[in-house]
């Protein structure tokens, strides 16, 4: 099965996540597919813009595959999250601009994937949120760094600490989304933006993105996030979060 598909149209690449049965959850196969796709795009000199979307799934990306995580050891969880981090960083550091076309849910790791893109176009039914704390973990793929850069520290702290999900309109109001459009106009709007980018001088676009990335000073924040994420893996609360997910109930955390 092709978990991630890449289509090139003119000078724009469309990357589609294809795990529709699980709302495009970030299974190990999906993450590996995204990693391969963006590694190839990073060295493609013909591509001038990239659109990342969820295809025919109900959601852009519902986040980590928690059902898969239940069967993993602590070492396997760390390896899986590390690969996800590296993949999301690949998206963030792609030499050309990226556009996330978001419909349905973009939660947890799915939200972090959208945050790593340069622009976010949301359909009216989109819901975004860094929901990790509700499952006994923390954002582990750059969310603690990239969300504050977009919406400011105060809003980012509230959203992360409460694990609150926000609507497309609220995302637009706080600067998390660039545009909100009807579902049927989502890809066409993202395509229009990508074409506008592709029409600019390509070397200048790449230089502008390098300058913008340099201004974020991400490395220190990402390193701190990873250190804290690793400290959470051995906790009983993390395991309780997984059990609660499997049993479809609210988790009961004990702080240990």
Secondary structure, 3 states (H helix, E strand, C coil): CCCEEEEEECCEEEEEECCHHHCCCECHHHHHHHHHHHHHHHCCCCCCEEEEECCCCCCCECCECHHHHCCCCHHHHHHHHHHHHHHHHHHHCCCCEEEEEECCEEECHHHHHHHCCCEEEEECCCEEECCHHHHCCCCCCCHHHHHHHHHCHHHHHHHHHHCCCEEHHHHHHCCCCCEEECHHHHHHHHHHHHHHHHCCCHHHHHHHHHHHHHHHCHHHHHHHHHHHHHHHHCCHHHHHHHHHHHHCCCCCCCCC
